[in-house]
């Protein structure tokens, strides 16, 4: 499991033992050795093509809000659960 995000997000996950990379513009995430990626939503929007490539390779990508809150109208975790098992969480 790898977190890709801003400094605060990466540090917060680091406290619980999850390794991460502070995102810098132009960063190549395709070569990061992991099967599970947690990515801040704002960064995910910038690297959408790379994330789609990872998903095509069978990697799992989860988008999460950063400390500013979600930029999405729909909860990304609830959306993933609905997509995975067909149950809507409110």
C-alpha positions as semicolon CSV with decimal commas, in nm:
position;residue;x (nm);y (nm);z (nm)
1;X;0,000;0,000;0,000
2;X;0,134;0,340;-0,103
3;X;-0,007;0,687;-0,039
4;X;0,050;0,961;-0,295
5;X;-0,046;1,302;-0,168
6;X;0,050;1,628;-0,010
7;X;0,296;1,641;0,280
8;X;0,027;1,636;0,551
9;X;-0,157;1,336;0,404
10;X;0,162;1,134;0,354
11;X;0,277;1,216;0,709
12;X;-0,062;1,121;0,858
13;X;-0,056;0,780;0,690
14;X;0,309;0,742;0,788
15;X;0,208;0,756;1,154
16;X;0,014;0,431;1,109
17;X;0,295;0,271;0,909
18;X;0,179;0,329;0,552
19;X;0,458;0,436;0,318
20;X;0,398;0,728;0,087
21;X;0,532;0,972;-0,165
22;X;0,480;1,346;-0,151
23;X;0,357;1,433;-0,499
24;X;0,564;1,664;-0,713
25;X;0,445;1,777;-1,057
26;X;0,572;1,542;-1,327
27;X;0,630;1,255;-1,085
28;X;0,620;0,913;-1,253
29;X;0,397;0,689;-1,044
30;X;0,379;0,406;-1,299
31;X;0,703;0,256;-1,170
32;X;0,613;0,257;-0,801
33;X;0,608;-0,103;-0,679
34;X;0,268;-0,150;-0,514
35;X;-0,065;-0,311;-0,589
36;X;-0,271;-0,066;-0,383
37;X;-0,257;0,312;-0,419
38;X;-0,426;0,577;-0,206
39;X;-0,422;0,911;-0,389
40;X;-0,552;1,254;-0,288
41;X;-0,840;1,361;-0,516
42;X;-0,675;1,682;-0,636
43;X;-0,360;1,497;-0,733
44;X;-0,564;1,218;-0,892
45;X;-0,720;1,475;-1,124
46;X;-0,370;1,581;-1,236
47;X;-0,246;1,226;-1,299
48;X;-0,567;1,064;-1,425
49;X;-0,398;0,891;-1,722
50;X;-0,134;0,733;-1,498
51;X;-0,401;0,609;-1,257
52;X;-0,602;0,458;-1,542
53;X;-0,284;0,282;-1,659
54;X;-0,232;0,136;-1,310
55;X;-0,592;0,016;-1,296
56;X;-0,551;-0,151;-1,636
57;X;-0,252;-0,335;-1,486
58;X;-0,478;-0,471;-1,211
59;X;-0,372;-0,224;-0,942
60;X;-0,627;-0,084;-0,697
61;X;-0,655;0,295;-0,680
62;X;-0,854;0,471;-0,408
63;X;-0,905;0,846;-0,416
64;X;-0,940;1,027;-0,085
65;X;-0,997;1,390;0,014
66;X;-0,704;1,589;0,145
67;X;-0,719;1,805;0,459
68;X;-0,927;2,064;0,270
69;X;-1,211;1,818;0,219
70;X;-1,360;1,645;-0,079
71;X;-1,384;1,808;-0,420
72;X;-1,630;1,541;-0,535
73;X;-2,006;1,542;-0,495
74;X;-2,009;1,168;-0,432
75;X;-1,824;0,990;-0,151
76;X;-1,539;0,796;-0,320
77;X;-1,543;0,513;-0,067
78;X;-1,922;0,466;-0,091
79;X;-1,890;0,471;-0,468
80;X;-1,621;0,201;-0,458
81;X;-1,835;-0,019;-0,231
82;X;-2,134;0,020;-0,461
83;X;-1,920;-0,058;-0,767
84;X;-1,758;-0,360;-0,598
85;X;-2,048;-0,532;-0,424
86;X;-2,357;-0,349;-0,546
87;X;-2,467;-0,211;-0,212
88;X;-2,525;0,161;-0,169
89;X;-2,394;0,310;0,156
90;X;-2,538;0,640;0,280
